[in-house]
């Protein structure tokens, strides 16, 4: 014999389906957010790595110059013409605007290009020692020009000193 209990009820099939649909929408939103974050992290990491490598390349070019060099143009591809600034004191690093003779631009593959087509901007600053000692401080900053909607584009700054 079966007895009916009052107030006893369960979920109907329609209620179960609605709960599954709501859960599915939430899971899809989370999956989309996860996909976006992985993609953004990968892109940011790739650009940070390339910025570090290009800053290191520029630092090697600068430290390879003679201490008293004031004419080598290292904003272009080798062989370097004698129409540049060499290790003459001057230049800037971000957030200051690039100065002519103290900046160059790279495309996505790392080849030099014009400012309009640049994926990376490399700026450098040469500073003579204020005490008059034969010492130059060289700072190089490579910055990604890609648009990042969240956060700042990656950049790397390297500093070294050069003596004769």
Order of alpha helices (4+ residues) and beta strands (2+ residues): alpha-beta-beta-beta-beta-beta-beta
